[in-house]
Amino acid sequence: MNLRERLISAFRASGLTQSELARRAGVTRSVVSEYLRAKIEVNTSTYDRLLAACQNRITDDTVFTGR
């Protein structure tokens, strides 16, 4: 699984919208959209922030719902 596929998987599991993910990661929604559609390559630091934002949401939901 490549970086983009990992992010897509984490994004879907998080339940976030693209706008929510962008806000949490400190990027624009268009950057999120273009990266998820493989229109642009994202540098490692942006990828790390996007993935962390997805994982934080999954962790938050697990704490509050027990899932």
C-alpha positions in Angstrom: 0.0 0.0 0.0 1.5 3.4 -1.0 1.2 6.6 1.0 -1.8 7.9 -0.9 -3.7 4.6 -0.3 -2.8 4.7 3.4 -4.2 8.2 3.7 -7.4 7.3 1.8 -7.9 4.3 4.1 -7.3 6.4 7.2 -9.5 9.2 5.8 -12.4 6.8 5.2 -12.0 5.3 8.6 -12.0 8.7 10.3 -15.4 9.7 9.1 -14.1 13.3 8.6 -15.1 15.4 5.7 -12.4 16.8 3.4 -13.0 20.2 4.9 -12.7 18.9 8.5 -9.5 17.0 7.6 -8.1 20.1 5.9 -8.8 22.3 8.9 -7.2 19.8 11.3 -4.1 19.4 9.2 -3.7 23.1 8.4 -4.1 22.9 4.6 -6.9 23.9 2.2 -9.7 21.6 1.2 -8.5 21.7 -2.4 -5.1 20.3 -1.3 -6.9 17.4 0.4 -9.1 16.8 -2.6 -6.3 17.0 -5.1 -4.1 14.6 -3.1 -6.9 12.1 -2.6 -7.5 12.1 -6.3 -3.8 11.8 -7.1 -3.7 15.2 -8.8 -0.7 16.4 -6.8 2.1 14.8 -4.8 2.1 15.9 -1.1 5.4 16.3 0.7 6.1 14.2 3.7 5.3 16.8 6.4 1.9 17.5 4.8 1.2 13.7 4.5 2.2 13.3 8.2 -0.2 16.1 9.3 -3.1 14.7 7.2 -2.5 11.2 8.5 -2.3 12.4 12.1 -5.5 14.3 11.7 -7.3 11.2 10.5 -5.8 9.1 13.3 -6.7 11.7 16.0 -10.3 11.5 14.9 -10.3 7.7 15.0 -8.8 7.8 18.5 -11.3 10.5 19.7 -14.2 8.4 18.5 -12.9 5.3 20.1 -12.6 7.1 23.5 -16.1 8.5 23.3 -18.0 5.5 21.8 -15.9 2.5 22.8 -15.6 1.4 19.1 
